């Protein structure tokens, strides 16, 4: 900022000096015209021209070097970038906090579901055990009742007769294979042929 002030001050001083030189040159030119002195009129005109060029150069230098607008734009852009970065960091922190909260909720839900599942499994196991004992008791009672009623007497078998075979009579021939047997209707047809 200090450099800008010195540059602006120098440009203003140069413009003021050029304005003074232009005023003096205008006076010399006017004197040369009134006195009919060509060298004075031309010299005053040239001095005015040089002063005008000096003023234009000073103004163009000040315009080229003056970066106030660019610095303001840069400062605004920096502030906006810092605000954007602050918002981004805040959103990142908020997203991380939300993620941690979701993880905690999921862990809580998982633990609750695990406890519920274990409780349901224990209840089903207990119900199964209770029913199994009841079924065993009922089947034992039914077995005892059948035994007392005499319905559970096992047939007496000799130890060697696991599968009883049919005994053949003497002279009885073994039956033919079922594929070798001819149906009765077919035999009757064969007998009736000439």
C-alpha positions as a Markdown table, in Angstrom:
| # | Residue | x | y | z |
|---|---|---|---|---|
| 1 | Unk | 0.0 | 0.0 | 0.0 |
| 2 | Unk | 2.9 | 2.3 | 0.8 |
| 3 | Unk | 4.4 | 1.7 | -2.7 |
| 4 | Unk | 1.1 | 2.5 | -4.3 |
| 5 | Unk | 0.9 | 5.8 | -2.4 |
| 6 | Unk | 4.4 | 6.9 | -3.4 |
| 7 | Unk | 3.7 | 5.9 | -7.1 |
| 8 | Unk | 0.4 | 7.8 | -7.1 |
| 9 | Unk | 2.1 | 10.8 | -5.5 |
| 10 | Unk | 4.9 | 10.8 | -8.0 |
| 11 | Unk | 2.4 | 10.5 | -10.9 |
| 12 | Unk | 0.4 | 13.5 | -9.5 |
| 13 | Unk | 3.6 | 15.5 | -9.1 |
| 14 | Unk | 4.6 | 14.7 | -12.7 |
| 15 | Unk | 1.2 | 15.7 | -13.9 |
| 16 | Unk | 1.3 | 19.0 | -11.9 |
| 17 | Unk | 4.8 | 19.7 | -13.3 |
| 18 | Unk | 3.6 | 18.9 | -16.8 |
| 19 | Unk | 0.6 | 21.2 | -16.3 |
| 20 | Unk | 2.9 | 24.0 | -15.1 |
| 21 | Unk | 5.2 | 23.5 | -18.1 |
| 22 | Unk | 2.1 | 23.5 | -20.4 |
| 23 | Unk | 0.9 | 26.8 | -18.9 |
| 24 | Unk | 4.3 | 28.4 | -19.3 |
| 25 | Unk | 4.7 | 27.1 | -22.9 |
| 26 | Unk | 1.2 | 28.4 | -23.7 |
| 27 | Unk | 2.4 | 31.8 | -22.4 |
| 28 | Unk | 5.5 | 31.7 | -24.5 |
| 29 | Unk | 3.6 | 30.7 | -27.5 |
| 30 | Unk | 1.1 | 33.5 | -26.9 |
| 31 | Unk | 4.0 | 36.0 | -26.5 |
| 32 | Unk | 5.6 | 34.7 | -29.7 |
| 33 | Unk | 2.4 | 35.1 | -31.6 |
| 34 | Unk | 1.7 | 38.6 | -30.2 |
| 35 | Unk | 5.3 | 39.7 | -30.8 |
| 36 | Unk | 5.4 | 38.0 | -34.2 |
| 37 | Unk | 8.4 | 36.0 | -33.1 |
| 38 | Unk | 8.4 | 32.7 | -34.9 |
| 39 | Unk | 11.1 | 31.1 | -32.7 |
| 40 | Unk | 9.2 | 31.9 | -29.5 |
| 41 | Unk | 5.9 | 30.6 | -30.9 |
| 42 | Unk | 7.5 | 27.4 | -32.2 |
| 43 | Unk | 9.6 | 27.0 | -29.0 |
| 44 | Unk | 6.5 | 27.5 | -26.8 |
| 45 | Unk | 4.5 | 25.1 | -29.0 |
| 46 | Unk | 7.2 | 22.4 | -28.8 |
| 47 | Unk | 7.5 | 22.9 | -25.0 |
| 48 | Unk | 3.7 | 22.5 | -24.7 |
| 49 | Unk | 3.9 | 19.4 | -26.9 |
| 50 | Unk | 6.7 | 18.0 | -24.7 |
| 51 | Unk | 4.7 | 18.8 | -21.6 |
| 52 | Unk | 1.6 | 17.1 | -23.0 |
| 53 | Unk | 3.7 | 14.0 | -23.8 |
| 54 | Unk | 5.2 | 14.0 | -20.3 |
| 55 | Unk | 1.7 | 14.3 | -18.9 |
| 56 | Unk | 0.5 | 11.4 | -21.0 |
| 57 | Unk | 3.5 | 9.3 | -20.1 |
| 58 | Unk | 2.9 | 10.0 | -16.4 |
| 59 | Unk | -0.7 | 9.1 | -16.7 |
| 60 | Unk | -0.1 | 5.9 | -18.6 |
| 61 | Unk | 2.7 | 4.9 | -16.2 |
| 62 | Unk | 0.3 | 5.5 | -13.3 |
| 63 | Unk | -2.4 | 3.5 | -15.1 |
| 64 | Unk | 0.0 | 0.7 | -15.8 |
| 65 | Unk | 1.4 | 0.5 | -12.3 |
| 66 | Unk | -1.8 | 1.2 | -10.4 |
| 67 | Unk | -2.9 | -2.2 | -9.2 |
| 68 | Unk | -5.5 | -1.1 | -6.7 |
| 69 | Unk | -8.4 | -2.8 | -8.5 |
| 70 | Unk | -6.5 | -6.0 | -9.0 |
| 71 | Unk | -5.4 | -6.0 | -5.4 |
| 72 | Unk | -9.0 | -5.5 | -4.3 |
| 73 | Unk | -10.1 | -8.4 | -6.6 |
| 74 | Unk | -7.3 | -10.6 | -5.2 |
| 75 | Unk | -8.2 | -9.7 | -1.6 |
| 76 | Unk | -11.8 | -10.6 | -2.3 |
| 77 | Unk | -10.8 | -13.8 | -4.0 |
| 78 | Unk | -8.6 | -14.7 | -1.1 |
| 79 | Unk | -11.4 | -14.0 | 1.4 |
| 80 | Unk | -13.8 | -16.1 | -0.7 |
| 81 | Unk | -11.3 | -18.9 | -0.9 |
| 82 | Unk | -10.7 | -18.8 | 2.8 |
| 83 | Unk | -14.5 | -18.9 | 3.4 |
| 84 | Unk | -14.8 | -21.8 | 1.0 |
| 85 | Unk | -12.0 | -23.6 | 2.8 |
| 86 | Unk | -13.6 | -22.9 | 6.2 |
| 87 | Unk | -16.9 | -24.2 | 4.9 |
| 88 | Unk | -15.2 | -27.3 | 3.4 |
| 89 | Unk | -13.4 | -28.1 | 6.7 |
| 90 | Unk | -16.6 | -27.6 | 8.6 |
| 91 | Unk | -18.6 | -29.9 | 6.3 |
| 92 | Unk | -15.8 | -32.5 | 6.5 |
| 93 | Unk | -15.8 | -32.4 | 10.3 |
| 94 | Unk | -19.6 | -32.6 | 10.2 |
| 95 | Unk | -19.6 | -35.5 | 7.8 |
| 96 | Unk | -17.0 | -37.3 | 9.9 |
| 97 | Unk | -19.1 | -36.7 | 13.1 |
| 98 | Unk | -22.2 | -38.0 | 11.3 |
| 99 | Unk | -20.2 | -41.1 | 10.1 |
| 100 | Unk | -19.1 | -41.8 | 13.6 |
| 101 | Unk | -22.6 | -41.3 | 14.9 |
| 102 | Unk | -23.9 | -43.7 | 12.3 |
| 103 | Unk | -21.3 | -46.2 | 13.2 |
| 104 | Unk | -22.2 | -45.9 | 16.9 |
| 105 | Unk | -25.9 | -46.4 | 16.0 |
| 106 | Unk | -25.0 | -49.4 | 13.8 |
| 107 | Unk | -22.9 | -50.9 | 16.6 |
| 108 | Unk | -25.8 | -50.4 | 19.1 |
| 109 | Unk | -28.3 | -51.9 | 16.6 |
| 110 | Unk | -26.0 | -54.8 | 16.0 |
| 111 | Unk | -25.6 | -55.4 | 19.7 |
| 112 | Unk | -29.3 | -55.2 | 20.3 |
| 113 | Unk | -30.1 | -57.6 | 17.4 |
| 114 | Unk | -27.4 | -60.0 | 18.6 |
| 115 | Unk | -29.0 | -59.9 | 22.1 |
| 116 | Unk | -32.5 | -60.4 | 20.6 |
| 117 | Unk | -31.2 | -63.3 | 18.4 |
| 118 | Unk | -29.5 | -64.9 | 21.4 |
| 119 | Unk | -32.6 | -64.5 | 23.5 |
| 120 | Unk | -34.8 | -65.9 | 20.7 |
| 121 | Unk | -32.4 | -68.8 | 20.2 |
| 122 | Unk | -32.4 | -69.6 | 23.9 |
| 123 | Unk | -36.2 | -69.4 | 24.1 |
| 124 | Unk | -36.5 | -71.8 | 21.1 |
| 125 | Unk | -33.9 | -74.2 | 22.6 |
| 126 | Unk | -35.8 | -74.1 | 25.9 |
| 127 | Unk | -39.1 | -74.7 | 24.1 |
| 128 | Unk | -37.6 | -77.5 | 22.1 |
| 129 | Unk | -36.2 | -79.1 | 25.3 |
| 130 | Unk | -39.6 | -78.7 | 27.0 |
| 131 | Unk | -41.4 | -80.3 | 24.1 |
| 132 | Unk | -38.8 | -83.0 | 23.7 |
| 133 | Unk | -39.2 | -84.0 | 27.3 |
| 134 | Unk | -43.0 | -84.0 | 26.9 |
| 135 | Unk | -42.8 | -86.1 | 23.8 |
| 136 | Unk | -40.5 | -88.6 | 25.5 |
| 137 | Unk | -42.9 | -88.8 | 28.4 |
| 138 | Unk | -45.9 | -89.3 | 26.1 |
| 139 | Unk | -44.2 | -91.9 | 23.9 |
| 140 | Unk | -43.0 | -93.8 | 27.0 |
| 141 | Unk | -46.5 | -93.8 | 28.4 |
| 142 | Unk | -47.9 | -94.9 | 25.1 |
| 143 | Unk | -45.3 | -97.7 | 24.9 |
| 144 | Unk | -46.1 | -98.9 | 28.4 |
| 145 | Unk | -49.9 | -98.8 | 27.6 |
| 146 | Unk | -49.3 | -100.8 | 24.5 |
| 147 | Unk | -47.1 | -103.3 | 26.3 |
| 148 | Unk | -49.6 | -103.7 | 29.1 |
| 149 | Unk | -52.3 | -104.2 | 26.5 |
| 150 | Unk | -50.2 | -106.9 | 24.9 |
| 151 | Unk | -49.8 | -105.2 | 21.6 |
| 152 | Unk | -46.1 | -105.0 | 21.7 |
| 153 | Unk | -45.2 | -108.7 | 21.9 |
| 154 | Unk | -42.5 | -109.4 | 19.4 |
| 155 | Unk | -43.0 | -112.5 | 17.2 |
| 156 | Unk | -40.8 | -115.3 | 18.3 |
| 157 | Unk | -38.2 | -116.3 | 15.8 |
| 158 | Unk | -35.4 | -118.7 | 15.8 |
| 159 | Unk | -32.0 | -117.2 | 15.6 |
| 160 | Unk | -31.2 | -118.8 | 12.2 |
| 161 | Unk | -34.5 | -117.9 | 10.5 |
| 162 | Unk | -33.8 | -114.3 | 9.6 |
| 163 | Unk | -35.5 | -114.4 | 6.2 |
| 164 | Unk | -37.9 | -117.4 | 5.8 |
| 165 | Unk | -37.7 | -119.2 | 2.5 |
| 166 | Unk | -40.6 | -121.0 | 0.9 |
| 167 | Unk | -40.0 | -124.7 | 0.9 |
| 168 | Unk | -40.6 | -126.7 | -2.3 |
| 169 | Unk | -42.5 | -129.9 | -2.4 |
| 170 | Unk | -40.9 | -132.9 | -3.9 |
| 171 | Unk | -41.4 | -133.0 | -7.6 |
| 172 | Unk | -42.4 | -129.4 | -7.8 |
| 173 | Unk | -40.6 | -127.6 | -10.5 |
| 174 | Unk | -39.2 | -124.1 | -10.1 |
| 175 | Unk | -41.4 | -121.5 | -11.7 |
| 176 | Unk | -40.3 | -120.0 | -14.9 |
| 177 | Unk | -39.0 | -116.6 | -15.3 |
| 178 | Unk | -41.9 | -114.0 | -15.7 |
| 179 | Unk | -40.5 | -113.0 | -19.1 |
| 180 | Unk | -40.8 | -116.6 | -20.3 |
| 181 | Unk | -44.5 | -116.8 | -19.4 |
| 182 | Unk | -47.0 | -116.5 | -22.2 |
| 183 | Unk | -50.4 | -114.9 | -21.4 |
| 184 | Unk | -53.4 | -117.2 | -21.4 |
| 185 | Unk | -55.1 | -115.4 | -24.3 |
| 186 | Unk | -52.1 | -115.9 | -26.5 |
| 187 | Unk | -52.0 | -119.6 | -25.7 |
| 188 | Unk | -55.6 | -120.0 | -26.6 |
| 189 | Unk | -55.1 | -118.3 | -29.9 |
| 190 | Unk | -52.2 | -120.6 | -30.7 |
| 191 | Unk | -54.3 | -123.7 | -29.9 |
| 192 | Unk | -57.2 | -122.6 | -32.2 |
| 193 | Unk | -55.0 | -122.2 | -35.3 |
| 194 | Unk | -55.0 | -125.0 | -38.0 |
